[in-house]
Amino acid sequence: MGPESHESMTAIRDRLEHRREELSRELAESKQNLIAAIRGEAEEHTLSTHPADETSDLVVAETSLGDIHTVEAELAEIDTALVRIHWGMYGRCADCGKPIDPAGWPPSRRPLAV
């Protein structure tokens, strides 16, 4: 690996580690907020009794859980990318080992774990 590749991998690793820290904080906060909301409703006996309110509460909880799941999935993808960087496999096909050029992919389709 040449100096340019090494610098590029260092920049990618740094960016991924920074994003991982952000997501870890976001995930912890989301989980704490969800737990606090559930505990607060239970302690205050404010659990909904009207079916429409119950549905609304359920949608909020499911949305929060969906957000948590999305963050956890991105964290797993980042962890995979960091492992691949560590082993010198980042940027190579996991099946055949050939180099992958992520620059040719649209930004929305670029995987973290290349």
C-alpha positions in Angstrom: 0.0 0.0 0.0 1.5 3.3 -1.1 1.6 6.5 1.0 -1.5 7.9 -0.7 -3.5 4.8 0.0 -2.3 4.8 3.6 -3.3 8.4 4.0 -6.7 7.7 2.3 -7.3 4.7 4.7 -6.4 6.8 7.7 -8.8 9.5 6.6 -11.6 7.0 6.0 -10.9 5.3 9.4 -10.9 8.6 11.2 -14.2 9.6 9.6 -15.8 6.2 10.4 -14.5 6.4 14.0 -15.9 9.9 14.4 -19.3 8.8 13.0 -19.3 5.8 15.3 -18.8 8.1 18.3 -21.7 10.3 17.1 -24.0 7.3 16.6 -23.1 5.7 19.9 -24.0 8.9 21.7 -27.2 9.2 19.7 -28.1 5.6 20.4 -27.5 5.9 24.2 -29.6 9.1 24.3 -32.5 7.5 22.3 -32.6 4.5 24.5 -32.6 6.6 27.6 -35.3 8.8 26.3 -37.5 5.9 25.3 -37.0 4.2 28.7 -37.7 7.5 30.5 -40.9 8.0 28.5 -42.1 4.5 29.3 -41.3 4.8 33.0 -42.8 8.3 33.2 -46.1 7.1 31.8 -46.2 4.0 34.0 -45.3 6.0 37.2 -47.8 8.7 36.5 -50.5 6.2 35.5 -50.9 8.2 32.3 -51.0 5.2 30.0 -53.6 5.9 27.4 -57.0 4.4 27.9 -58.6 5.7 24.7 -57.9 3.5 21.7 -56.7 6.4 19.6 -54.3 7.5 22.3 -53.0 4.0 22.7 -52.4 3.8 18.9 -50.6 7.1 19.0 -48.4 5.9 21.9 -47.7 2.7 20.1 -46.7 4.5 16.9 -44.3 6.8 18.9 -42.7 3.8 20.6 -42.4 1.8 17.3 -40.9 4.9 15.6 -38.4 5.2 18.4 -37.5 1.5 18.3 -37.2 1.8 14.5 -34.8 4.7 14.8 -32.8 2.7 17.4 -32.6 -0.3 15.0 -31.5 2.0 12.2 -28.6 3.4 14.3 -27.6 0.0 15.5 -27.5 -1.3 11.8 -25.3 1.7 10.8 -23.0 1.0 13.8 -22.7 -2.6 12.7 -21.8 -1.5 9.2 -19.2 0.9 10.5 -17.7 -1.9 12.7 -17.4 -4.1 9.7 -15.7 -1.4 7.7 -13.2 -0.7 10.5 -12.4 -4.4 10.8 -11.9 -4.6 7.0 -9.6 -1.5 7.2 -7.6 -3.2 10.0 -7.1 -6.3 8.0 -6.3 -4.4 4.7 -9.5 -5.7 3.0 -11.4 -2.4 2.9 -12.1 -1.5 -0.7 -12.0 -5.2 -1.9 -14.8 -7.5 -2.8 -15.5 -9.9 0.2 -16.1 -12.7 -2.3 -13.3 -12.5 -4.8 -10.8 -9.9 -3.3 -10.8 -7.7 -6.4 -10.6 -3.9 -5.7 -13.9 -2.0 -5.6 -14.1 1.6 -6.8 -16.7 3.2 -4.6 -16.3 6.5 -6.4 -18.3 5.1 -9.2 -21.3 4.4 -7.0 -23.9 7.0 -6.3 -23.4 8.5 -2.8 -26.7 6.9 -1.5 -25.5 3.5 -2.5 -21.9 3.6 -1.3 -21.4 1.1 1.4 -19.4 1.8 4.5 -18.0 -1.7 4.6 -16.4 -1.7 1.2 
